[in-house]
Amino acid sequence: MIYARARRPRAGWCRRQIRLAAWIAVAALLLLFSALPGRTQQQECLACHGDQSMTDASGHSIAVDGKTFTDSIHGSLQCNDCHAGFTGYPHPDKPAPVQCGKCHADESGNVAGSVHAQASTHPCTGCHGNPHRIFAKSDARSTVYPLNVPRTCGNCHGNPEMAKKYGLPNVFSMYMDSIHGFALSKEGLLVAANCQSCHGSHHILAHKDPQSPTYKTNVPGTCGKCHAKIDADYEHGIHGKAVAAGDLKAPVCTDCHTAHAILQPTEAAFRMQSTPICGSCHTDKFSTYRDTFHSQLGSLGGYVETARCWDCHEAHDVLPASDPASPINQKNLVKTCGRCHAGANVSFVQYQPHANARDRQLNPGLYFVRLFMNILLISVLTFFVIHTILWLVRARYNQVKSKSANGGKDA
């Protein structure tokens, strides 16, 4: 009996459980009844707009797929949350435009101050698509899902008519063929840079605006969000320091790699164009480099393994020769040249990769050797030209003489 009494539930505990169950039932009923008006209102709208063939007076589709809308990020909203002013049926044929800023105030304000403010009658749907089919950006069905962003932006920036109208380059095709586009579309790497990675999402500004992430002085930081180590090297180098000091002539990432048609640096196409890129600023060094074995070997048949500018000077952490850490500092030349030339020694590195054969004061020996070779070449060619002319004159003279000896007949 003692055991039975110990196992018997207490009366107070039972009453509390009953009251708790009752409260849960009441709360569930309240939630159910509070949801009924909204569902009824949606169902009333979908009674017409659920017809997929429904169009307005202009022939534009005004149909809504109820299932898709429910699954969308706006599925919890009621129709009149966005389409305000509808109190009954029939409603006006031309309702007032939906104001996304009622809920998305920050995003709406950013778009209003961006280059897209006047791009279309409704900038929001221009990127996010049909408002009844908008999904979270982490959803693969979303137009702003990383894999879909290039195609979404390409609807305008890959459209020749739009490019002509606004004076824009057709950047979509260039991006898709770039290392970033390939990584995104072919490899499916969501971390690869897409349009919004560099330009932002809503507050997109012209590249000439100092607040834009693509403004020249901001480009290293923008690229550095992904390429942190490279950005640190660049900032430490002479180019990065020059830009930080306000020198807008100094190169940033896009000056060497371009903005959209970015190639893999190890590709032959990039290596072949890298020297002219450097030479566009360093014209004096470029002209002397073109006279060297490295350049001429690279030009003959497109040999890509020969040394280019950044093979010796580094690509990002470019330092002056006077800096002890520079690979072209006198103390580091054996190691630098030894990357390609095994067994390089102190004598080997006396080679001057930028010797100027046209500067008599800087390189007198090379200047006179070049002068002698040019004189010799001109003399030999002149001799053979004169010799050929005289030979032709003599041959013609002998031909005429032989003809006269034969009474005007050819021998």
LINVENGI-V473138 format. One record per residue. RES is the residue in three letters. PHI is phi in whole degrees, 0 to 359 (NA if undefined). NEAR is the number of other ideal C-beta (glycine too) atoms within 12 Angstrom. Layout:
BEGIN
res=<RES RES>
phi=<PHI PHI>
near=<NEAR NEAR>
END
This chain:
BEGIN
res=<MET ILE TYR ALA ARG ALA ARG ARG PRO ARG ALA GLY TRP CYS ARG ARG GLN ILE ARG LEU ALA ALA TRP ILE ALA VAL ALA ALA LEU LEU LEU LEU PHE SER ALA LEU PRO GLY ARG THR GLN GLN GLN GLU CYS LEU ALA CYS HIS GLY ASP GLN SER MET THR ASP ALA SER GLY HIS SER ILE ALA VAL ASP GLY LYS THR PHE THR ASP SER ILE HIS GLY SER LEU GLN CYS ASN ASP CYS HIS ALA GLY PHE THR GLY TYR PRO HIS PRO ASP LYS PRO ALA PRO VAL GLN CYS GLY LYS CYS HIS ALA ASP GLU SER GLY ASN VAL ALA GLY SER VAL HIS ALA GLN ALA SER THR HIS PRO CYS THR GLY CYS HIS GLY ASN PRO HIS ARG ILE PHE ALA LYS SER ASP ALA ARG SER THR VAL TYR PRO LEU ASN VAL PRO ARG THR CYS GLY ASN CYS HIS GLY ASN PRO GLU MET ALA LYS LYS TYR GLY LEU PRO ASN VAL PHE SER MET TYR MET ASP SER ILE HIS GLY PHE ALA LEU SER LYS GLU GLY LEU LEU VAL ALA ALA ASN CYS GLN SER CYS HIS GLY SER HIS HIS ILE LEU ALA HIS LYS ASP PRO GLN SER PRO THR TYR LYS THR ASN VAL PRO GLY THR CYS GLY LYS CYS HIS ALA LYS ILE ASP ALA ASP TYR GLU HIS GLY ILE HIS GLY LYS ALA VAL ALA ALA GLY ASP LEU LYS ALA PRO VAL CYS THR ASP CYS HIS THR ALA HIS ALA ILE LEU GLN PRO THR GLU ALA ALA PHE ARG MET GLN SER THR PRO ILE CYS GLY SER CYS HIS THR ASP LYS PHE SER THR TYR ARG ASP THR PHE HIS SER GLN LEU GLY SER LEU GLY GLY TYR VAL GLU THR ALA ARG CYS TRP ASP CYS HIS GLU ALA HIS ASP VAL LEU PRO ALA SER ASP PRO ALA SER PRO ILE ASN GLN LYS ASN LEU VAL LYS THR CYS GLY ARG CYS HIS ALA GLY ALA ASN VAL SER PHE VAL GLN TYR GLN PRO HIS ALA ASN ALA ARG ASP ARG GLN LEU ASN PRO GLY LEU TYR PHE VAL ARG LEU PHE MET ASN ILE LEU LEU ILE SER VAL LEU THR PHE PHE VAL ILE HIS THR ILE LEU TRP LEU VAL ARG ALA ARG TYR ASN GLN VAL LYS SER LYS SER ALA ASN GLY GLY LYS ASP ALA>
phi=<NA 297 296 294 294 293 271 284 297 286 292 296 295 296 296 297 296 294 296 298 297 294 297 298 295 297 298 297 295 297 298 297 289 289 277 298 300 296 295 295 294 297 296 296 294 289 301 258 286 285 286 292 264 285 227 270 297 272 91 279 293 236 278 229 277 301 295 295 297 297 283 286 293 263 299 277 274 265 304 281 294 257 268 287 94 270 250 186 237 282 259 303 293 242 291 295 301 290 258 295 295 300 254 253 295 296 296 297 294 294 295 298 260 255 290 268 303 250 289 205 291 218 302 299 288 299 254 273 81 306 296 270 228 269 242 300 296 273 268 298 278 286 289 251 296 313 291 261 302 303 293 297 293 292 302 254 279 241 263 303 293 294 298 290 295 256 66 254 286 278 272 298 295 295 296 297 270 274 295 289 297 294 298 282 277 267 265 71 278 292 278 295 294 243 306 287 297 257 265 89 257 245 270 275 243 296 293 271 277 301 273 285 294 258 294 308 289 265 302 303 293 294 293 292 299 256 260 297 295 295 297 297 296 297 297 282 281 293 291 297 293 293 295 298 277 99 275 283 277 290 283 242 309 289 290 262 259 69 271 238 272 278 258 294 301 275 290 299 299 288 297 291 261 293 295 301 296 297 292 295 256 266 297 293 290 293 295 284 297 296 274 270 298 303 292 292 293 291 281 280 79 66 293 270 277 293 294 253 308 283 291 257 267 75 269 240 274 278 237 293 300 285 281 301 274 288 293 258 295 307 287 253 295 299 293 296 292 293 298 252 255 299 88 300 229 298 293 297 279 285 302 255 289 235 298 255 288 261 256 294 285 284 226 298 299 294 298 286 297 297 298 298 295 293 296 299 297 295 296 296 294 296 301 290 295 296 299 294 297 297 295 294 297 295 298 293 298 295 294 293 298 294 291 293 293 258 72 84 259 292 290>
near=<7 7 7 8 9 9 9 12 14 12 10 10 12 13 13 14 15 15 14 14 14 14 14 14 14 14 14 14 14 13 13 14 14 13 17 14 14 22 20 16 22 29 20 21 31 26 16 22 27 23 16 16 11 19 15 16 10 9 9 12 16 26 22 30 20 25 14 23 28 22 19 26 26 29 25 15 25 23 33 21 22 28 28 18 17 21 12 11 13 9 21 15 11 13 19 14 19 29 20 29 20 17 19 24 14 15 25 23 15 24 31 23 22 27 28 31 22 15 25 20 12 22 29 35 24 27 36 36 24 26 32 33 25 31 26 17 23 14 19 15 21 25 33 32 25 29 27 28 35 38 27 27 35 29 24 29 34 25 20 16 13 22 20 12 14 19 9 24 21 24 31 30 20 26 35 29 25 32 30 36 34 23 26 29 25 15 14 14 19 19 16 28 33 35 38 27 30 37 34 30 28 29 25 31 24 21 27 14 20 15 19 24 32 32 24 29 29 29 33 38 27 28 33 25 20 23 29 16 15 26 26 17 26 35 29 22 31 30 37 30 21 23 28 21 14 12 17 19 16 27 32 35 37 25 22 34 32 26 27 33 26 31 25 18 25 16 19 19 19 25 27 22 24 32 35 23 25 30 23 17 22 25 13 16 26 24 20 26 34 26 23 28 19 29 28 16 19 27 20 12 12 14 18 24 17 28 30 36 36 29 28 35 32 29 30 30 25 32 26 19 22 12 21 13 20 24 31 32 21 18 17 23 26 23 22 28 27 18 17 18 22 11 12 19 15 15 12 17 24 14 22 22 30 28 24 25 25 19 20 15 10 16 20 16 17 24 19 16 16 21 18 15 15 16 14 14 14 14 14 14 14 14 14 14 14 14 14 14 14 14 14 14 14 14 14 14 14 15 16 16 13 16 15 14 13 12 9 10 9 11 13>
END
